[in-house]
Structures are given as structure tokens and as C-alpha cells.
Amino acid sequence: MIDLKNYIISVPDFPKPGIRYRDITPLLAAPKAFLQVCNQLTELVQQTGAEAVFGVESRGFLFAAPVAIQLGLPLILVRKHGKLPRATHKANYLLEYGSDHLEVHCDDVQPGQRCVIIDDVLATGGTANAVVNLLELAGAKVAGAVFMIELAGLGGVEKLAPHAVHSVLHYDIDDS
């Protein structure tokens, strides 16, 4: 097993002072490390009993696609406003400087379908919670949320409760 944290670079004060950004691009550039992450995410998703994989724009797409392929599940894209051409369900979420909303095609979500959400990082949980709201609005059942990285101490897991949250890597707020 590769120590995946060796492929994550912590960048202080990005994108603004006081934020420690976790740069995943070195991991994406290392095929063996990227494959290991995808395999671990696949195992976590398999445990949820999901019937569909929902990848969150945009880095979530990178992880959701190989997981969906490995498990033979549909890959559904959760996009930002205005990116999908057909009728959509929408869910608003708050940003540090305002609000935005996410969308999914109405006909991509089946009522009662067990869905899993995949994204790269769970921090405060605002985006993931918007996806949960979006899927529940569409009548789906959220089987869980799976992330490559969880930033503990920022409230993301609590915001997604009672839904199961699984992550490959965990960082405490003070980890460098």
C-alpha cells in the first residue's frame, strides 16, 4: 500500500489567508497512487449498496467515473448552474461570499434509487449537503457520501448526518 498522504501537498494561505489547501494534483499525476485511491473509493461505495454514483463537479468527476465503471453502476453528474441542457432539479447552497446552486437532470434520478455521492474533499459539508437535498428532492435515497479527503473539525460529517460518510484520507484541522 502506498502512503497516499505523500502525494497531497498542503499549501498554506490558499486561496486566502488562514486556509490550508490540500492539492491533489500530485496524486492524480501518479498512476499507482490514483489507482489505489480509486480502488479504495470503490470498496467504500460497494459497502453502501448504492444503485447509482453521483459525481460532484468538477473534481468529484475524476473519482466517481472509475468507481462507477468498476461497480457497473450509472454515473450521474451533479453540475453547477447552467451546465445541463435538459430539465433539472436544483438545490441552493451557501458560499463564503454568496450562494449558488447545483443541478442534476430530472430523468437521471429515479424515485427510491439508492445513491452515493462522490467528491474529492469534505470540509464544511455545504456542497455535499446541497447534493443530499437535491437527491432527496428528486425522491432518491442517499446511501452515503464518499470522499478522497475528509478535513476533520470543520463540521462536514455533522452536516451530512444521519447519512453515512466515508473517506480514504483524514486530516485534522492542524495537520500540515
Secondary structure, DSSP 8 states (H G I E B T S, - for coil): ---GGGG-EEEET-SSTT-EEEE-HHHHT-HHHHHHHHHHHHHHHHHHT-SEEEEETTHHHHHHHHHHHHHT--EEEEEETT--SS-EEEEEEEETTEEEEEEEEGGGS-TT-EEEEEEEEESS-HHHHHHHHHHHHTT-EEEEEEEEEEETTSSHHHHHTTS-EEEEEEE-TT--
